[in-house]
Structures are given as C-alpha cells and as structure tokens.
C-alpha cells in the first residue's frame, strides 16, 4: 500500500472528514494520533495537522514532535495546527473577543499564491475556534483574512508549510476540496493514484506475498465488507480460502438461509454453522452494551476456533474490518475517546493459533463498495445496508431473550421490506428497528394493553462517521407503524428516531 499523506489527529471531530476529502482526491492517507507519529516517514509525501478541542495555551495542550516533519515534508496545519505553529514558533495566540464558529467569508486573499489558485475573495469557509492568531510565527506570510480573523491563512518562508484557521474538510467550506487539492497536488506533488482498480491490484499482490500457500478462514456475514474481503482473498489465494457463515441467532429474519443461497455461484467455498443457541445462552442476563459486544466477540472467536481446528493447517483468520471500526476503537490521551468497542478490532486471544488478515482495514464504507464494483460483485449485494457485527443484540436494549429476538426480527422484516416496496431502500444509507426496554399502555379493540415499544431508525451518510436522519414520508411511517402493531404480537407503539450523528450514534448501543 502506498502511503501518501499522514494526518496527525489532535482529537478533532472533523479529523475523519479530512481523510475523506483527501481520499476523494484519489490520494491515500492515514490517520495517526499526534503522540504516535510513525518512526519511518519515508512513505509519506505530505503531512496534515488536524484541529482539536484543546487550546494551545493550555498546560496539557498536545505538543507533537515535528522535528522530522517541519521543513522536511510539505505540511498543512488546520485550525489547532495553525495555532500550534504560531504559538510555539515566535507568534502569538490569544483568546478571541468573540467565539469564531460557523460560516464566514474570505475578505482578502494574497494574489498569485498557488495555495488559493481558483479560489476567489468572498469564498465561504467554516470556522470553529475560541482562540485566534494575533501574530504570525517567525517568517510567517499572511495569505488570507476574514472580517473577524486577520490571519485566516499563512505560509512560512523557507519551508513548504501552510496553515489555515478554517476547516477545508467541512462541507460548508465551499472551496475546501480545491484548497486541499492545491496543497497536495500542486504544491506537495502527491500523485492521485488511489483508485479502486489500483487498490485491488495492490492488495491482491500484498495478500499473495503475505499469505503465500497458507490457508485462510474467513467469517462471512452477508454484508458488503465481508463479501468484498472474501472476493479479494479468493482472487489472491483461491481454494486456500475457507469461508464460514455463523448464525449467531441475532441475524435478520431468515437471513441465515438467504445469505447461504446468495453466495451460491460466486465461486466461494462457504460453510454454514448454526451456533444460535450458543450465543443466546451466553448472552442470558447481560444488559450492558459493552458486555454484550464482548460476549459476542468472544463466542464468535470460539466458534471460529472450533471450525478452524477442523481445517488442516489453517494459518490465518480474515476479517472485514474497515477504517471507521479502527478509528472508533482508538483512544489515546488527548484525541477522541473510544465511542464503542468493535467485535472485530483488537487482535486475537492467545489460545487462538491464527494470524489475522484484514484486506479492507484502511477503507471507508463507500470505498469498499467501489472496490466491490471493480471486482464485479452484484450491485444488489453492494447496495445492502450496513448491519452491525453484533447483530440485533445491540438493537435490543437490555437483556437478550429468544422472545425479544423474534419480536425484533418480525418488526425489522416489515420495516426493511416496506422501504424496498416504497422505493426508499436505496435512498437510505442504513435503516433498522430498535426494541426499547419499556412497555407502554395501549388499547386494542376494547382491551387495555401494556406492550413493547419499537423505534425505527433511518439515516443518510457517506461512510458512517457522520449521519443525518432521513425525512421518510409521513404516509410511509403511518403505514409501517400500523402494519407492525397489527402483525407483531407484543408491540403496541412505534416511534421514529430523528437524531443525527453527532451528537447521537447510528446504533443505540
């Protein structure tokens, strides 16, 4: 894998958006915490410093060691990064008289600067900071201003170092992608070679070199990630790939049978394993979301260990881990706190004698779909909504029982099929139903009921890092609510979730 751009994360909520914008330019990039800078920087052609919730004036402010970067690599400092360079390099950063947050416009751009080529005065940018740069660092040259921010952008003479006080990665910065392209392509000279076909060629070659003639066991879920991972591995090692689809008892209605049928004719060696009773039994009495995830992760690996031991000389376990899983599972002092643990991130227990291989570990979800299309995988499969690894366990709030699973499977089936019949499924990035741990009073016929409440969720997103709730038609919601209440025994109330991410997450647990 060619590592083109290094992004150092200072804990900004927008760091992942920087990566997305860079990838959209067909440039590969990686995110690392500011205090875990790779020791070998030879593969990187440019470095970007992210924003941060910290103030550079605080005693515990993140202070990275940039000695191997400043003046040696093209450097773009965003928001906190721009203030960091100023504060610790002869400039001055002070509290703003007003909090600078939201849309504003560039009122001045230095003429003839390649950094702002194709960007006009008046271009809208997005600010998000409470400090401001009062004085530029040593050898700093002002490049742009807004009406409230004198030093909105600058460069440093004698270095290929640029800094901006606004966020080019945010959608509201209308020329943000152009500015990133100017810096990365025109100034830093980074090649735009990160395409789906190039990724397939690179990763297949890498897998062949890494795995050689070893055998690999892979867990298939029926979802996009594991399917694309399987087809990539099959392309690299063929008959040495052994795919296993585990029924954990927490899948959607009839999914075990449907998924096994789906893989027929794809040339994959797939074995179905029904371990539903084992998972449900282990989960009995566990209500804590993290506890449920850990149990599912443990049993998942135990089942794989049992199956792997039946394959002679298997050496590797393959997983469909993608980049958001990795990012959300990282927690260091300073940058973003862990939001939730992922069942397929974090390595394997000592008792399992398998090495791990993750072909999609560096891809966002939309990139996985594009790679799948390049591999010729059917569009219906690639268009399938994401489904959480722990399945319905994290859509049942509270403890897990067979009765609750059955109720939610029926509700989910009505909802998803309804979206498809109404022509709404492909307009939604992810949809699902959540069984709430409360009962509500209702009336059916002339009788009082006291039954379960379900919440419906539908979001639009690009990669799951941020998401907005979908404005589903009222008539559709009315019809689905009526159908659920009439057909699913035990449910008497349906609500619709209108929360976006952030501040909420897509799943409820």
N, C-alpha and C positions, 0 to 999 in steps of 0.2 A: 504493500500500500504506500502510495506516495503521500507524504505528509507535507502539505504546502504551507498552511497557516496555523500558528499557535495562538490560541485565545486564552489569556490568563483571567480567571474568574475571581472577582473580589466580592462575590455574594450578590450581585445584581439580579433582580428578577428578569432582566432583559438579556442576560448573557446567552441563553439558548437562542434568542432571536438573532443575535449577531451571527451565530453559527448557521442559522437557517438562511440568512441573507447572503452569507459567503458561499454556501453550498449552491444557492440559486444562480450564482455566477459561474457554476461548473468548476468551483475551486474547492478542494478538500481541506477541511480544517478539523482541529481537535480542541477540546476544552480541558484545561488543567487548573486546579486550584492554584492561587498565587504562590502558595508556600510549597508546591510540589512541581516546580519547573523541571522539565526533563533535563538530565545531565548532558545528553547529546542533542544539540540544537542544529546539527548539520543538515537535517532533512527539511528544516523549515525555512521558507523564503521570506516570511514576514511574521510580525507579532502584533496582536491587538490586546490592549488592556481594557477590561470592562469597567462599567460603573460599579457602584457599591452603596449600601445603606450607611456606611461609615462616613465620618468626616475626617479629612486628612489631618485636622488639628487635634483629633482625639489621641489620648495616650495609647490606646490599644488599636490605633489605625493600622490596617495591613500595610506592611512595608516589604515588598518583594526585593530580591537581589537581582537587579537588572544589569549587573556588570558585564554579562556575556551577551546582552541584547543592545543596550544603548550605544549607538554609533557603529554597531556591527551588523545589525539587522534592520531593515525598514520597520518602523514602529508607528502604530496608530494608537493614541491614547484617547479613550472615550470617557467623558464626564469625570468620575473619580480619578481615572487615569490621567486626564489632563490636569486636574488639580494636584495630583501627586507629583507630577513632573515639575509643576510650578513651585509648589511648597518646598520641595527638597532640592531644588536646583537654582536658588537665588531669586525666586519670585515671591509673591505674597498671595495667600488665600485668606479670605475673611468672611464672616457671616454676611449674607445678603440682607439688604434692608427689607426686601420682600422675598417670600419664597417663590422661586422661579420654577413653576410646574405647569406643563401644558403646552399648547400651541403658541408659537410666535413666528416671526419672520426675520430673515436676514436683511438688515437695512444697509449693510456695507459688505462688499466682497473685494478683496485686493485683486486688481486687474492682472491678467497674464499668468495666474497661478494654475498649474496643471491640476492641482488638487480640486479646484472648483470649476474645471472645464465643463461647459454645458449646463452650469447652474447659474441662474440669474438672481440679481437682487430682488428681494420680496419672496424668495422661496420659503415655504413653510417648514419649520423644524420643531422638534419636540424637546422641551427642557424638563429636567426632573432633578433639582438640587436645591439645597438651602445655603450652601457656601458659593462664593464666586471668586474668580481670579482677578485680584486688584492689580497685580503687577506680574508681567510675564517673566519666565525664567531667564537666566543668562543666555544671551544670543537668541532670545525669542523674537519672532517677527509676526505681528498681527496679520491674520488673513481674513477675518470676518467679525462682524458685530451684529447685535440686535439692538432694539431701542433700549432695553434694560441691561444688556450684557455687552460691555465694551470688548472683552476678549473672548468672543464666542468660538474662535478657532485661531490656531497659531502653528508655526513651524519653528524648528530650531536650526539656526545656521550651522553648517559644518556636519550635520547629521541628516539622515533620511528619517527624521522624526516629525510627526504631525500630531496635533492634539485638537480635540473639539469638545466644547462644553455641552453640546446637544447629543441626542441619540439618533444616529442614522439608521439603526436597525428597526426602529419603531415605524409602523405603517404611516403614522401622521407626519413623519419627515418625508415630504413628497419626493425629494431628490436624494434620499438616503442611499438607495442602491447605486445611484450614479456616482456619489461621492466615494462609496466603498470600492466601486469598480475603478475609479480614477486612481485611488491609492494603491490597490492591489495589482491591477493590471498595468496601468500606465507608469506608475512611479516605482512600484516594487518589482514589476516584471514577472509576476506569478502567472504560470501557464494555466489556461482554462481547459483542463483535460479530464476533469472528473465527470464522466458521463456514465449512464447505465451500462452501455456496452463495454466501456473501458473497465468499469468495476468488475463486471462478470469475468472478463479476461484475466484481470489481475488476481481476483480472489480464487478463481479456479486453479491458476498456476500456483498460488500460495498454498492452497489446500493439497494439491498434488505433492508439493515439496514437503509439507509438514507431515502429512498422513502416510505417504508412500503406499505400501501394500497392507497397512493395518486395517482392521475392521472398526467400523463406527456404528454406534447405536444412537438413534435419534427419536425424540418424542414428538409425534405429530399431534396437533390439536384440531386440525381442520381449518385453522386460521391462516391469514396471509403470511405471517412471519415464519412459522414452522414449515409451511409448504414451500416458500421460496428457499429457505435454508436447505430443505431436502432436495429440491431440484438442483441447486448449486452443487451440493455434495455428490449427488448422483452423477452429475456431469463430470465431476473430478475423479470419483473413485468407483462409480458403477456398482457392481454386485457386492462390493465390500461394505455397502451401506445397508443397515438393518433398521427399518422404521417400526416404531411401536406406538400405537394409539391407545391410551389408557382411558377407560371410563371411570372417572372419579366419583360418579354419582351426582355430580354438580354441573352437568352439561345441560344444554337446552333440550327441550322435548324431542325425543327420537334422534338426537344428534349422533350418538354412537353408531347407529346403523347407517345413517345418512352419510356420515363422514367416510366410513369404510367404503361405501359404494362410490363416493366421489373420487377416491384415489384409484379406483379400478381403471385400467387403461392408461395411467400416467407413467407406467414403467417403473414404479417404486415397489420395493419389497416391504409390504406392510403387514404387521400382525396386530390384531385387536385383543386387548386384555381388559376384562371386566373386573375392576377392583373396587366397584362402588360400595359394597358392604364394608370393606376395609377402611375406606376414607370416612364414611358416615359414622362408623363405630368409633374411630379415633377422635372425631370432632365432637362427640357427645358431651354436652355440658359446657363447651367452650364458647364464650360470648365475646371475648376481646378480639378486635380485628387483627391485631398483630399476632395474637395467639393462634388464630385460625390460619393465617398465612403460613406461620412457621410449621404447624401440624401438616398442612397440605404439602408444603415444600419437603418436609421430612419423609412423609409417606410416599410422595411422588418419587423421591430418590430411592427409597427402599424397594418400591415396585420395580424401578428400573434396574436396581442391583440384582433383584431376583431374576429378571428377564435376561439381563446381560450375562449372568452366570450360565445361562443355557446356550449362549453363543460362544463357540470355542474361540479363544484367543482374541476376544474383543478388547480394544485398547482405548477407545475414545467415546465420550458422551458428547453429542452435538445438541446445541440449544438454539432457540430462535430469539435470543436476547437482542434487543435493539437499543439505540443510543439513549432515548429518553429513560429506559429502565436503568441504564448505567448512571446517567446524570442524577436521577432522583434518588439513587441509593448511595450517593457520595455525600459524606458530611465531614467537613474539616473545621477547625477553629476559624471562624470568620465567615467563609462562604456559606451558601444556602444550607439550611438544616435539612436533614433527611425528612422527607414527607411521608414515605411509607417504604417498607422493605419489599423487594420483589423476589418471588419464589425461585427465579432462575438467575439471580445475580449473587455473586459472593463466593463461588467456588464449591468444592465438594467435600464431604466428610472424609476423615482419614480411612474409614473402613472400605470406602469405595475405591477400587483399584483402577479407576479410569481417569484419563486426562480429558480436559474439556476443550471443545472447539466451538466457536461462535462466529459463523460466517457473516452475520448481519450486525455485529456488535457496534459498528461505527455508523450505522444508517438510521435516519429518521423514517417514520412510517411511510410518508409519501415517496421517499426514495426507494424503500423496499418494494412498493407497488410498481415503480418504474423499472426496477431491476427485474421484477417478475414478468412484466410485459416484454422486456428484452429477451427473456428466457422462453417466451411463447406460452406462458400459463394463461388459462382461460380467463376472460375479463370478469365473468360472474364470480369466480373464486377470488380474484384480486380486489373486487369491489365489495367483498364481505366486510361488515362492520367489525372493528376490533372487539374482542371478548377477553375479559380478564383471565389470567392464568389460573387463579384460584376458583374460577367459575362463579356459580351462583352463591357460593359461601359468603362472598363479600357483598352480595346484593340481598342477603337475608340478614338484617340487623338483629344481633342477639345470637342465641344458640341455634344449632342446626338440628332439625329433625326430618325424617322422611316425609312427614305430612307437609311441612313448610316447603321443602324442595318441590314436592308435587304441585302445591298451590302456585308457586312462582313459575314453574315450568309452563303451566297452563296459561297464566297471565302473560308471560313473555311471548308465548307462541301466538296468542291472539294479537298482541301489540305489533310484533315484527311482521306477521303475515298481513295485518291491516295496513302497515306502512307500504308494503310491497303492492298490495291491491290498489292503494290510493296513488301510486306513482311517486311516493315520498321517500322511499328507502334510499335511493341513490342521491337524494338531496341532503341526506343526514350523514354525518361522519360516524356517529356512534349512538345507538339507542338501546335502552334496556329498562327493565322494571325492577323496583326495589320493594321488598316486603318489610314493612315497618314493624317495630316491636310493640305496637299498640293496637288496641281494639277500639272501635267507635260504635256508638249507638246508631241503629238504622231501623227502617220499617220496610218489611217485605210482606205484601198482602196486608193483613190486619195484625201481623205479629211483629213484636219488637225483636230486633236482632242486636247482637253485640259481637262483631266480627272484625276481621283483619282490614288494615288499610294498606294500599299499594301506591307507590309513587312512580310515575312514568318520567323517563329522562330521555332527552334527545339534544345532542349538541352538534355544532359545526366547528370544524378545526382543520388544521393542516397536518399536524403531527402529534397532537395531544398535549403539547407543552402549554398552550393556552386554548381556550374554547369558549364559545358563546352558545347560550341556549337557543334552540330553534323555535321560531314562531309558527308552530303547527296550526293549521286551520281549526277554528273552534268547532266546526261541524265534525271534523275528523275526531277530535278529542271527545266530543259528546258521544259519537257512535262507538268508539272504542271503550269508553267508560261504561256505557250501557251493556255492551257485549261481555265485558269482563265480569261485571256484577251479576249479570243474568246467567252466565255459563260457568263461573268458577265458584264452587261452593266454599264458603268460608271468607269471602271478600264482600264487603258492603260499601266501601268507599275508595275512590280513585282520585289522586291529586297529581298535579303536573309541576315538575321542578323547573323554576325559572332563574336558576343561579348560574353564573358564568365562572370560568376558571382563569385567573384567580378572581375572587378570594376562595371560592369553593374548589373542590376537585371534581373530576368527571364522575368517578365512583363515589359512593357514600362512605365506604370503608377502605 
